[in-house]
Amino acid sequence: MNYHTTANTLEHLWMPFTANRDFKENPRLFVKGQGVYLWTHKGDQVLDGVSGLFCVAAGHGRPEIRDAVMRQLDTLDYVPHFQFGAPPSFELARRIAAITPGDLNRVFFCNSGSEAVDTALKVALAYHRARGEGTRTRIVGRERAYHGVNFGGMSVGGMVNNRKTFGLGLPGVVHMRHTQLPEHKFVRGQPETGALLADDLQRMVDLHGADTIAACIVEPVAGSIGFLVPPKGYLERLRAICDRHSILLIFDEVICGFGRVGKAFGAQAFGVTPDAMTMAKALTNGAIPMGAVAFREGIYDTIVNSAAPGAIELFHGYTYSAHPVASAAGCATQEIYVQERLFERAAKLSPAFLDAVFSLRELPIVTDIRGYGLLAAIDVAPLGTPGTRGFQIMKQLYEAGLLVKMTGDAILISPPLVSEEKHFDELVAKVKATLQKH
Ligand SMILES: Cc1ncc(COP(=O)(O)O)c(C=O)c1O
């Protein structure tokens, strides 16, 4: 099939999280990807500084994934997973359980991070109900969080533009304060101060009563807002409060998962085991949409054993849950991670990556830099309306041959785990040259 890309063939698509009118006047299209590089429709080479959108951890164009997908399509394209199944999803669940911490060994599949979050929230409510505490319906989120765009994730999320247009959201959601303190500027890794902010959860308990609270959801590193690394002791403190009051702790690992923070998940990087973990982005290396939630065995057992034998235990699932082709892509991706030891590689590359990014701190326009693992964010001083300069910089970087994600005036960088140090030099040189023009 030929895909046309002249201006009047672009008008039918309503693009997500995009300035549609601006884009259609001057489109930025990619037509090819290989390794850490992409190529535009004009033939220009672009360094992928953000792994697509934090998902292409093993680099673009992996033949192992293509082959697994093709084989699966040739053999069995689709079967429902409501009351039936197919082998690839069971194998992928087994592989995920092997790298999750503790007994987070029961895996539910969906198609995106947003669905993973809503699945985790619904299961939290169902779990408490199954164990006879159906009054626990409140969910605690956090300011500046991003948990996707469905109503559950939007409600527990804390980024104003993602919320204010869309009504009131879920009832019974409360938010803790975010963890970004003024003294955290230019801190590399975990800040020393701020653990006490976890006591906001205790305040929710004191205000609403523990018996009304089902779960607390946080990203180990708050991602989309611009990588807020958790203060030392913060996640441990959240864990302790949750334990004290039988509140489920959910880590949204959609960005942190699969090596991004130098371990399989943020849970292991920060040494805190949650009760449920959402994941999506690097699960299939971005090749096929897929999300998942890993739950502690006890959560599964409680819900499953509360139903009569032969009855459906959880009235939740998606037509494409555990899709055979996505599962095949997932298995091939996980195999690459093991064979190439990419999580360890990310940990080894992290110091060089952070050195490179933090070298930009002397630029007058740069107001803060944060980083952990292979994640880094650079804040630039706003110019006029917040986000205007960020938008300009994103376009200039694209013209200069670098793909990044902008959130407002923050440049988010998250290179593929297969990157080499020379790619960090190339990336930083491009950012520097662009920022120096401002
Ligand atoms: C932490 C987190 N949760 C959920 C999501 C939503 O994922 P998706 O865009 O696949 O729905 C994202 C996406 O960036 C995310 O970063």
The ligand as an ORCA input file, in Angstrom:
! r2SCAN-3c Opt
* xyz 0 1
  C       3.249      6.449     34.272
  C       2.300      6.328     33.110
  N       1.138      5.696     33.276
  C       0.263      5.531     32.271
  C       0.545      6.037     31.018
  C      -0.445      5.867     29.911
  O       0.020      4.978     28.966
  P      -0.685      4.907     27.520
  O      -0.325      6.172     26.818
  O      -0.084      3.676     26.914
  O      -2.143      4.767     27.751
  C       1.757      6.696     30.793
  C       2.084      7.235     29.465
  O       2.978      8.008     29.299
  C       2.655      6.848     31.864
  O       3.811      7.500     31.708
*
